[in-house]
Each structure stands twice: as structure tokens, then as C-alpha cells.
């Protein structure tokens, strides 16, 4: 049961720290997204652990921290593309995801869902 909830926990944490066909972003939006994603790693593991202490195993591993930020980047990229880069629509989607992380995860691409599940599998059982 706990193992099945780990992807939802990770997704909730990703959304706290940050499939319909998508249209590509325009150049200014893509540049802004790239800059935002680059800044995600600035806080390192301490930012992850502060956001959600249950993710301490990830926060204390540089490799898992990097992987979490990469998965978060994929989730945010899909979110931006699915919502046409509209900040209001993106915010609304994040708010819905907080109450239904599994529903939100179901809307992600199969590749991103697989990355999320793979990361969750690396966490110790609780």
C-alpha cells in the first residue's frame, strides 16, 4: 500500500516545490522555463528535505536529488505545454493536483510517469 502511494507522494512534493496533446512553447516562454528549471537545483537536497521531511533519503543523496529535479523538470515542462504556458491555468492545475495527485499523474506522459515510479521505488519502505 505504502509503495503504491510513493509516486503520489513524490508528485505532491514536486508540485509543492514547484495526456492531452501539447503545443510547443514559444521561444520566450521556453527560455523562461529553461531558466526556472535551471534554478530548481540551486537549493540542493536541503530544499527538498525542508519542503517535505519524508523525502530525506532523496535529499541526502546527490544522485537522487538530481534525479528528483530532473523529474520535476519533466513534470513542469508537461504542465506548461499542456496549459499553453498560461500561469493561471498552470496554477489551477497544480491546485487540483494537490487534492488528486494520482489523477494528475495519470495525465502525465507514460515516460514521465515511469520516471516518477522509478524514483519512488528508490525510497525505503516506511
C-alpha positions as CSV (number, residue, x, y, z in Angstrom):
1,X,0.0,0.0,0.0
2,X,2.7,2.5,1.0
3,X,4.8,1.5,-2.1
4,X,1.8,2.4,-4.3
5,X,1.4,5.8,-2.6
6,X,5.1,6.8,-3.1
7,X,4.6,8.1,-6.6
8,X,1.7,10.2,-5.4
9,X,3.9,11.5,-2.5
10,X,6.7,12.3,-4.8
11,X,4.4,14.1,-7.3
12,X,2.8,16.1,-4.4
13,X,6.3,17.1,-3.3
14,X,7.3,18.0,-6.8
15,X,4.2,20.2,-7.1
16,X,4.8,21.8,-3.7
17,X,8.4,22.6,-4.6
18,X,7.0,23.8,-7.9
19,X,-2.4,13.3,-21.7
20,X,-3.8,16.0,-23.7
21,X,-1.8,16.8,-26.8
22,X,0.6,19.7,-26.1
23,X,1.6,22.5,-28.3
24,X,5.2,23.7,-28.3
25,X,6.0,26.8,-26.2
26,X,7.0,30.0,-27.9
27,X,10.7,31.0,-27.6
28,X,10.3,33.5,-24.7
29,X,8.2,31.0,-22.7
30,X,10.7,28.2,-23.5
31,X,13.6,30.4,-22.4
32,X,11.8,31.4,-19.2
33,X,11.0,27.7,-18.4
34,X,14.6,26.7,-19.0
35,X,15.8,29.4,-16.6
36,X,13.3,28.3,-14.0
37,X,14.3,24.7,-14.3
38,X,17.9,25.5,-14.0
39,X,17.3,27.3,-10.8
40,X,15.5,24.3,-9.3
41,X,18.8,22.7,-8.4
42,X,20.1,25.7,-6.6
43,X,18.6,24.7,-3.3
44,X,20.1,21.2,-3.4
45,X,18.9,18.4,-1.1
46,X,18.3,20.8,1.8
47,X,15.4,22.4,-0.2
48,X,13.9,19.0,-0.8
49,X,14.1,18.0,2.9
50,X,12.7,21.3,4.0
51,X,9.8,21.1,1.7
52,X,8.9,17.5,2.8
53,X,11.0,15.7,5.5
54,X,9.6,12.4,4.3
55,X,11.9,12.8,1.3
56,X,15.1,12.9,3.4
57,X,16.5,9.8,1.7
58,X,16.4,11.8,-1.6
59,X,17.7,15.0,0.0
60,X,20.7,13.2,1.4
61,X,21.8,11.6,-1.9
62,X,23.2,13.9,-4.6
63,X,22.3,11.4,-7.3
64,X,18.6,11.1,-6.1
65,X,18.4,14.9,-5.6
66,X,19.5,15.4,-9.2
67,X,17.0,12.7,-10.4
68,X,14.2,14.4,-8.4
69,X,14.9,17.8,-10.0
70,X,15.0,16.1,-13.5
71,X,11.7,14.5,-12.9
72,X,10.3,17.8,-11.5
73,X,11.5,19.5,-14.7
74,X,9.8,17.0,-16.9
75,X,6.5,17.4,-14.9
76,X,6.7,21.2,-15.1
77,X,7.5,21.1,-18.8
78,X,4.5,18.9,-19.5
79,X,2.4,21.1,-17.2
80,X,3.5,24.3,-19.1
81,X,3.0,22.7,-22.5
82,X,-0.4,21.3,-21.6
83,X,-1.6,24.6,-20.4
84,X,-0.1,26.7,-23.2
85,X,2.3,28.4,-20.7
86,X,-0.7,30.2,-19.1
87,X,0.3,30.8,-15.4
88,X,-3.3,30.9,-14.2
89,X,-4.2,27.6,-15.9
90,X,-0.9,26.1,-14.6
91,X,-1.7,27.3,-11.0
92,X,-5.2,25.9,-11.2
93,X,-3.8,22.5,-12.4
94,X,-1.3,22.4,-9.5
95,X,-4.1,23.2,-7.0
96,X,-6.2,20.3,-8.4
97,X,-3.1,18.1,-8.3
98,X,-2.7,18.7,-4.6
99,X,-6.0,17.2,-3.9
100,X,-5.8,14.5,-6.6
101,X,-2.1,13.6,-7.2
102,X,-2.9,10.3,-8.7
103,X,-5.3,11.9,-11.2
104,X,-2.6,14.5,-12.1
105,X,0.0,11.7,-12.5
106,X,-2.4,9.9,-14.9
107,X,-2.3,12.9,-17.2
108,X,1.5,12.8,-17.5
109,X,3.2,11.1,-20.4
110,X,4.0,7.4,-19.9
111,X,7.7,8.2,-19.9
112,X,7.3,10.8,-17.1
113,X,5.1,8.5,-15.0
114,X,7.7,5.8,-15.4
115,X,10.4,8.1,-14.2
116,X,8.3,9.1,-11.2
117,X,7.6,5.5,-10.3
118,X,11.3,4.6,-10.7
119,X,12.3,7.3,-8.3
120,X,9.6,6.3,-5.8
121,X,10.9,2.8,-5.9
122,X,14.3,4.0,-4.7
123,X,12.8,5.3,-1.4
124,X,12.9,3.0,1.6
125,X,9.7,1.3,2.6
126,X,8.1,3.1,5.5
